[in-house]
């Protein structure tokens, strides 16, 4: 466990006040009707669209600061909010409006032999804290899903996106207040930096669930230091295995999409495994297309032997197998069969998304059964691991743990349950 730094009392009191205000707000949001929550979400979508220019300008400030700080291109891409992205975020909020409200839905119900009617139903989690970095879109995504599930949120978005996040939280607060919900339904502790995050991790009296999103260091710090329950959204060291029966066109299309569509995100492909019987048939095309797309390729001498002229293969190391590049880089390995592919994935996967490309149903079934990841795919791009693509609306994150929630986390994962007993005076003997 990491050593907790000494926190200034002023910071501790300030962040605690924010968390307490969120707790009070959650009591109101938890009993709000679906219509009231949807009205708040529509207000959020409208205020985003009405303030696109200001949001883009705030994002530009963050990007300019990030360039001066030497942030990588992948992080700068995550920071950017252009007009199209803001409109997409607003559209995602409206999609959440159309989703079923989970609050109050019946999970199970029965009548006991003594006549007591027993029901288990979904209820809001309460106050959800989120600690994330360089992802201003997450500010809106988490707020929208939390509100639909009847929760309040306390956000810590990191210094890299401070300008965009400050404006977004202000806009979200105004929007929910205009719809009749408490302004403190959405709040931020960005003003207090890392010390504020440390206080949030100890605010168990006010915060019911904490969700970290970001790199491995951030996630592990929250997991190790928090006394508030945490859902771990793990790193995405994703794999794709090209089986011996895979077609060249499908394999190359899937690899290219999974790696280059948006390399900075957690569902982008990081490691490619190829069956040795397919290597000389499929790898030349795949390596050529990756090279043309500007992807740096790491592999062994056997991979280099399959590379077309002019395609450079960098020497692969053991560290590459465990690396989440978040960039136009990929590690490539030739394996003997599906069993060796499974063995490699078990050794290095972060349990996020792993895919097989095959025309052999038996191998697909073996792969799906053997790979213990949140999402396992057959003949699809890893990029589909996403709450929106799964029909969940915007997502809070992709959980790689096994308790409470796993995979893309939508509205239902932001609820818990309560048991309700209805009787007629029964006493226990």
C-alpha positions as CSV (number, residue, x, y, z in Angstrom):
1,X,0.0,0.0,0.0
2,X,1.3,3.4,-0.9
3,X,2.1,5.9,1.8
4,X,-0.7,8.5,2.2
5,X,0.7,12.1,2.1
6,X,-0.2,14.6,4.8
7,X,-3.3,16.5,3.7
8,X,-3.9,20.1,4.5
9,X,-6.9,20.5,6.8
10,X,-8.4,23.2,4.7
11,X,-8.4,20.9,1.7
12,X,-9.8,18.1,3.7
13,X,-12.7,20.2,5.0
14,X,-13.4,21.7,1.5
15,X,-13.6,18.3,-0.2
16,X,-15.6,16.8,2.6
17,X,-18.1,19.7,2.2
18,X,-18.4,18.9,-1.5
19,X,-19.0,15.2,-0.8
20,X,-21.5,15.9,1.9
21,X,-23.4,18.2,-0.5
22,X,-23.5,15.5,-3.0
23,X,-24.9,13.1,-0.4
24,X,-27.7,15.5,0.3
25,X,-28.3,15.9,-3.4
26,X,-28.4,12.1,-3.9
27,X,-31.4,11.9,-1.5
28,X,-33.4,14.0,-3.9
29,X,-32.2,12.4,-7.2
30,X,-32.8,8.9,-5.8
31,X,-36.5,9.6,-5.6
32,X,-36.8,11.7,-8.8
33,X,-39.2,10.4,-11.4
34,X,-37.9,9.1,-14.7
35,X,-39.5,12.1,-16.4
36,X,-37.6,14.5,-14.1
37,X,-34.3,12.7,-14.7
38,X,-34.9,12.7,-18.4
39,X,-35.6,16.4,-18.3
40,X,-32.3,17.0,-16.6
41,X,-30.5,14.9,-19.3
42,X,-32.2,16.9,-22.1
43,X,-31.1,20.1,-20.4
44,X,-27.6,18.8,-20.3
45,X,-27.7,17.9,-24.0
46,X,-29.0,21.3,-24.9
47,X,-26.6,23.3,-22.8
48,X,-23.7,21.4,-24.4
49,X,-24.9,22.2,-27.9
50,X,-25.6,25.8,-27.0
51,X,-22.0,26.2,-25.7
52,X,-20.0,24.3,-28.3
53,X,-17.7,27.3,-29.1
54,X,-16.8,27.9,-25.4
55,X,-16.2,24.1,-24.8
56,X,-14.0,23.8,-27.9
57,X,-12.1,26.9,-26.8
58,X,-11.6,25.5,-23.3
59,X,-10.4,22.3,-24.8
60,X,-7.9,24.2,-27.0
61,X,-6.4,25.7,-23.9
62,X,-5.9,22.3,-22.4
63,X,-4.3,21.0,-25.6
64,X,-2.0,24.0,-25.8
65,X,-0.9,23.5,-22.2
66,X,-0.5,19.8,-22.9
67,X,1.8,20.4,-25.8
68,X,4.0,22.6,-23.7
69,X,4.1,19.9,-21.0
70,X,5.2,17.4,-23.7
71,X,2.1,15.2,-23.5
72,X,2.0,12.3,-26.1
73,X,-0.2,12.5,-29.2
74,X,-2.5,9.8,-27.8
75,X,-3.1,11.9,-24.6
76,X,-3.7,15.0,-26.7
77,X,-6.2,13.1,-28.8
78,X,-8.1,12.1,-25.6
79,X,-8.1,15.7,-24.4
80,X,-9.5,17.2,-27.6
81,X,-13.2,18.3,-27.7
82,X,-14.0,19.6,-31.2
83,X,-17.5,20.4,-32.5
84,X,-18.1,16.9,-33.8
85,X,-17.1,15.3,-30.5
86,X,-19.2,17.7,-28.4
87,X,-22.3,17.0,-30.6
88,X,-21.6,13.2,-30.3
89,X,-21.4,13.6,-26.5
90,X,-24.8,15.4,-26.5
91,X,-26.2,12.7,-28.7
92,X,-25.0,10.1,-26.3
93,X,-26.8,11.9,-23.5
94,X,-30.0,11.8,-25.5
95,X,-29.5,8.1,-26.1
96,X,-29.4,7.6,-22.3
97,X,-32.8,9.4,-22.1
98,X,-34.2,6.6,-24.3
99,X,-32.9,3.8,-22.1
100,X,-35.1,2.1,-19.6
101,X,-34.8,3.5,-16.0
102,X,-33.5,0.7,-13.9
103,X,-34.5,2.2,-10.6
104,X,-37.4,0.3,-9.0
105,X,-37.2,-2.6,-11.4
106,X,-37.9,-6.0,-9.9
107,X,-34.9,-8.4,-9.8
108,X,-36.7,-11.2,-8.1
109,X,-39.9,-11.8,-6.1
110,X,-41.7,-14.6,-4.3
111,X,-44.0,-15.4,-1.4
112,X,-42.5,-17.2,1.5
113,X,-44.3,-20.2,3.2
114,X,-45.3,-17.9,6.1
115,X,-47.1,-15.5,3.7
116,X,-44.4,-12.7,3.6
117,X,-44.1,-11.2,0.1
118,X,-40.4,-10.8,-0.6
119,X,-39.1,-8.6,-3.4
120,X,-35.6,-7.6,-4.5
121,X,-35.5,-4.4,-6.6
122,X,-32.9,-2.0,-8.0
123,X,-32.1,1.2,-6.2
124,X,-29.6,4.0,-6.8
125,X,-26.0,3.5,-5.5
126,X,-26.1,7.0,-3.9
127,X,-22.9,9.1,-4.5
128,X,-20.5,8.0,-7.1
129,X,-17.0,9.3,-7.1
130,X,-14.9,9.2,-10.3
131,X,-11.1,9.8,-10.6
132,X,-9.9,10.0,-14.2
133,X,-7.4,11.8,-16.4
134,X,-7.2,13.5,-19.8
135,X,-10.8,12.4,-20.7
136,X,-13.2,15.4,-20.6
137,X,-15.9,13.3,-22.3
138,X,-16.0,11.1,-19.2
139,X,-17.2,14.1,-17.2
140,X,-20.5,14.1,-19.2
141,X,-20.7,10.3,-19.7
142,X,-20.5,9.5,-16.0
143,X,-22.8,12.4,-15.0
144,X,-25.5,11.3,-17.5
145,X,-25.5,7.7,-16.5
146,X,-25.4,8.5,-12.8
147,X,-28.3,10.8,-13.0
148,X,-30.4,8.3,-15.0
149,X,-29.7,5.7,-12.3
150,X,-30.7,8.2,-9.6
151,X,-27.2,9.1,-8.3
152,X,-25.1,12.2,-7.6
153,X,-21.5,12.4,-8.8
154,X,-18.3,13.9,-7.5
155,X,-15.7,14.2,-10.2
156,X,-11.9,14.5,-10.2
157,X,-10.9,14.9,-13.9
158,X,-7.2,15.7,-13.6
159,X,-5.0,18.7,-14.4
160,X,-4.6,18.0,-18.1
161,X,-8.2,18.7,-18.8
162,X,-8.8,21.4,-16.1
163,X,-10.1,24.1,-18.5
164,X,-12.6,21.8,-20.3
165,X,-13.7,20.0,-17.1
166,X,-14.2,23.2,-15.1
167,X,-16.5,24.6,-17.8
168,X,-18.4,21.2,-18.3
169,X,-19.1,20.8,-14.6
170,X,-20.4,24.4,-14.4
171,X,-22.7,23.7,-17.4
172,X,-23.9,20.4,-16.1
173,X,-24.7,22.0,-12.7
174,X,-26.7,24.8,-14.4
175,X,-28.5,22.3,-16.6
176,X,-29.7,19.9,-13.8
177,X,-30.7,22.9,-11.6
178,X,-32.8,24.3,-14.5
179,X,-34.6,20.9,-14.5
180,X,-35.4,21.0,-10.8
181,X,-32.7,18.8,-9.5
182,X,-30.0,20.0,-7.0
183,X,-27.0,21.7,-8.5
184,X,-24.8,19.6,-6.4
185,X,-26.0,16.5,-8.3
186,X,-22.8,17.1,-10.3
187,X,-19.8,18.5,-8.6
188,X,-16.0,18.6,-9.0
189,X,-13.0,18.5,-6.7
190,X,-10.5,19.5,-9.4
191,X,-9.6,22.7,-7.5
192,X,-7.9,20.6,-4.8
193,X,-5.7,18.5,-7.1
194,X,-4.2,15.2,-5.9
195,X,-4.8,16.1,-2.3
196,X,-8.5,16.4,-3.1
197,X,-8.5,13.0,-4.7
198,X,-6.8,11.5,-1.6
199,X,-9.6,13.0,0.6
200,X,-12.3,11.6,-1.7
201,X,-10.8,8.1,-1.4
202,X,-11.3,8.3,2.4
203,X,-14.8,9.9,2.3
204,X,-16.6,6.6,3.0
205,X,-19.3,8.4,5.0
206,X,-20.4,10.3,1.9
207,X,-19.3,8.4,-1.2
208,X,-20.7,5.0,-1.9
209,X,-18.6,3.9,-4.9
210,X,-15.4,5.1,-6.5
211,X,-14.5,4.5,-10.2
212,X,-11.0,5.2,-11.4
213,X,-10.3,5.6,-15.2
214,X,-6.9,6.1,-16.6
215,X,-3.5,4.5,-16.8
216,X,-2.4,1.6,-14.6
217,X,-0.6,3.8,-12.1
218,X,-3.7,5.9,-11.4
219,X,-6.0,2.8,-11.2
220,X,-3.7,0.9,-8.8
221,X,-3.2,4.0,-6.6
222,X,-7.0,4.3,-6.2
223,X,-7.4,0.5,-5.7
224,X,-4.7,0.4,-3.0
225,X,-5.4,3.7,-1.2
226,X,-9.2,4.0,-1.2
227,X,-11.3,2.9,1.7
228,X,-14.4,3.7,-0.4
229,X,-15.4,0.6,-2.4
230,X,-13.8,0.7,-5.9
231,X,-14.7,-0.8,-9.2
232,X,-11.5,-1.3,-11.1
233,X,-11.5,-0.3,-14.7
234,X,-8.4,-2.0,-15.8
235,X,-5.9,-1.3,-18.5
236,X,-6.6,-2.6,-22.0
237,X,-3.8,-4.9,-23.1
238,X,-6.0,-6.4,-25.8
239,X,-5.2,-9.3,-28.1
240,X,-6.3,-10.7,-31.4
241,X,-5.4,-14.2,-32.5
242,X,-5.4,-15.0,-36.2
243,X,-6.2,-18.7,-36.5
244,X,-5.0,-21.0,-39.3
245,X,-8.3,-20.9,-41.1
246,X,-8.7,-17.1,-41.1
247,X,-9.2,-15.3,-44.4
248,X,-6.6,-12.7,-45.4
249,X,-9.1,-9.9,-46.1
250,X,-11.1,-10.3,-42.9
251,X,-8.0,-10.7,-40.8
252,X,-6.2,-7.7,-42.2
253,X,-9.4,-5.5,-42.0
254,X,-9.9,-6.4,-38.4
255,X,-6.3,-5.9,-37.3
256,X,-6.2,-2.5,-39.1
257,X,-9.5,-1.3,-37.6
258,X,-8.6,-2.6,-34.1
259,X,-5.2,-0.9,-34.1
260,X,-5.6,2.3,-36.1
261,X,-9.3,3.4,-35.7
262,X,-8.4,5.2,-32.4
263,X,-5.2,3.9,-31.0
264,X,-5.3,6.0,-27.8
265,X,-8.3,4.2,-26.3
266,X,-8.4,1.1,-24.0
267,X,-10.1,-1.2,-26.6
268,X,-7.4,-0.6,-29.2
269,X,-5.4,-3.7,-30.2
270,X,-2.0,-4.0,-28.6
271,X,-0.8,-7.5,-29.4
272,X,-1.4,-9.6,-32.5
273,X,-0.9,-13.4,-32.3
274,X,-0.8,-15.4,-35.6
275,X,-1.0,-19.2,-36.1
276,X,2.2,-20.4,-37.6
277,X,0.3,-22.2,-40.4
278,X,-1.3,-18.9,-41.4
279,X,1.7,-16.6,-40.9
280,X,3.2,-16.6,-44.4
281,X,-0.3,-16.3,-45.9
282,X,-1.8,-13.5,-43.8
283,X,1.1,-11.6,-42.2
284,X,2.6,-10.0,-45.3
285,X,-0.7,-8.3,-46.1
286,X,-1.3,-7.3,-42.4
287,X,2.2,-6.0,-41.9
288,X,2.1,-4.0,-45.1
289,X,-1.2,-2.3,-44.2
290,X,0.0,-1.6,-40.7
291,X,3.2,-0.1,-42.0
292,X,1.2,2.0,-44.5
293,X,-0.9,3.3,-41.6
294,X,2.2,4.4,-39.7
295,X,2.2,1.6,-37.1
296,X,5.5,0.7,-35.5
297,X,5.7,-3.1,-35.5
298,X,7.5,-5.1,-32.8
299,X,8.2,-8.8,-33.5
300,X,10.8,-11.6,-33.6
301,X,12.9,-12.8,-36.5
302,X,10.1,-15.1,-37.6
303,X,7.8,-12.2,-38.0
304,X,10.5,-10.2,-39.9
305,X,10.8,-13.1,-42.3
306,X,7.1,-12.6,-43.3
307,X,7.4,-8.9,-43.7
308,X,7.3,-7.4,-47.2
309,X,10.3,-5.4,-48.5
310,X,10.5,-2.0,-46.9
311,X,8.5,-3.0,-43.7
312,X,10.7,-2.6,-40.7
313,X,10.2,-5.0,-37.7
314,X,11.5,-3.7,-34.4
315,X,13.0,-6.2,-32.0
316,X,10.3,-7.3,-29.6
317,X,11.1,-7.7,-25.9
318,X,9.2,-9.3,-23.0
319,X,8.0,-5.8,-21.9
320,X,6.2,-5.4,-25.2
321,X,3.9,-8.3,-24.5
322,X,2.7,-6.6,-21.3
323,X,2.6,-3.0,-22.7
324,X,-0.5,-0.9,-23.4
325,X,0.9,1.3,-26.1
326,X,-2.0,3.8,-26.5
327,X,-0.3,4.7,-29.8
328,X,0.4,3.5,-33.3
329,X,2.5,0.6,-32.1
330,X,1.8,-3.1,-32.0
331,X,3.5,-6.3,-30.8
332,X,3.3,-9.4,-33.1
333,X,4.0,-13.0,-32.3
334,X,3.7,-16.2,-34.2
335,X,2.3,-19.1,-32.2
336,X,2.0,-22.9,-32.8
337,X,-1.7,-23.2,-32.3
338,X,-4.8,-22.0,-30.5
339,X,-3.5,-23.5,-27.2
340,X,-0.3,-21.4,-27.3
341,X,-2.3,-18.3,-28.2
342,X,-4.5,-18.9,-25.1
343,X,-1.4,-19.5,-23.0
344,X,0.1,-16.2,-24.1
345,X,-3.1,-14.3,-23.5
346,X,-3.5,-15.8,-20.0
347,X,0.1,-14.7,-19.2
348,X,-0.2,-11.1,-20.4
349,X,-3.9,-10.1,-20.9
350,X,-5.4,-7.5,-18.5
351,X,-8.7,-9.2,-18.8
352,X,-10.2,-6.4,-21.0
353,X,-10.9,-7.7,-24.6
354,X,-9.5,-10.6,-26.5
355,X,-10.5,-11.8,-30.0
356,X,-10.0,-14.8,-32.2
357,X,-10.3,-14.6,-36.0
358,X,-11.2,-18.0,-37.4
359,X,-13.5,-20.0,-39.7
360,X,-13.3,-23.0,-37.4
361,X,-16.2,-23.2,-35.0
362,X,-14.4,-25.6,-32.7
363,X,-11.5,-23.3,-32.2
364,X,-13.7,-20.4,-31.7
365,X,-15.6,-22.3,-28.9
366,X,-12.3,-23.4,-27.3
367,X,-11.0,-19.8,-27.3
368,X,-14.2,-18.3,-25.9
369,X,-14.4,-20.9,-23.1
370,X,-10.7,-20.6,-22.2
371,X,-10.2,-16.8,-22.2
372,X,-11.3,-15.3,-18.9
373,X,-11.7,-11.6,-20.0
374,X,-14.5,-9.2,-19.6
375,X,-15.2,-9.4,-23.3
376,X,-14.2,-12.2,-25.7
377,X,-14.9,-11.8,-29.4
378,X,-15.0,-14.0,-32.5
379,X,-14.4,-12.3,-35.9
380,X,-14.9,-8.8,-34.6
381,X,-12.8,-5.7,-33.9
382,X,-11.7,-5.1,-30.4
383,X,-13.1,-1.6,-30.8
384,X,-16.6,-2.8,-30.3
385,X,-16.0,-3.2,-26.5
386,X,-17.9,0.0,-25.7
387,X,-21.0,0.9,-23.8
388,X,-22.5,2.8,-26.7
389,X,-21.8,-0.1,-29.1
390,X,-23.3,-2.5,-26.7
391,X,-26.5,-0.4,-26.5
392,X,-25.8,0.7,-22.9
393,X,-25.6,4.4,-23.8
394,X,-22.5,6.2,-22.7
395,X,-20.3,4.1,-20.4
396,X,-18.8,4.8,-17.0
397,X,-15.9,2.6,-17.8
398,X,-15.0,-1.0,-18.6
399,X,-14.7,-3.1,-15.5
400,X,-12.0,-5.9,-15.6
401,X,-12.9,-7.1,-12.1
402,X,-15.5,-9.8,-11.3
403,X,-17.5,-8.3,-8.4
404,X,-20.7,-6.4,-9.0
405,X,-19.9,-5.3,-12.6
406,X,-17.8,-6.6,-15.5
407,X,-17.2,-5.3,-18.9
408,X,-18.8,-2.0,-20.2
409,X,-20.6,-0.4,-17.3
410,X,-24.0,1.2,-18.1
411,X,-26.9,2.4,-16.0
412,X,-27.7,-0.9,-14.3
413,X,-24.1,-1.2,-13.0
414,X,-24.7,2.1,-11.2
415,X,-27.4,0.7,-9.1
416,X,-27.5,-1.7,-6.2
417,X,-30.5,-3.6,-4.7
418,X,-32.7,-3.7,-1.7
419,X,-35.0,-6.4,-0.3
420,X,-38.5,-5.4,0.5
421,X,-40.7,-7.5,2.9
422,X,-44.5,-7.1,3.0
423,X,-46.3,-9.0,5.6
424,X,-49.5,-9.1,7.8
425,X,-48.0,-9.3,11.3
426,X,-45.8,-12.4,10.9
427,X,-43.4,-13.0,13.8
428,X,-40.5,-15.4,13.8
429,X,-40.7,-18.4,16.1
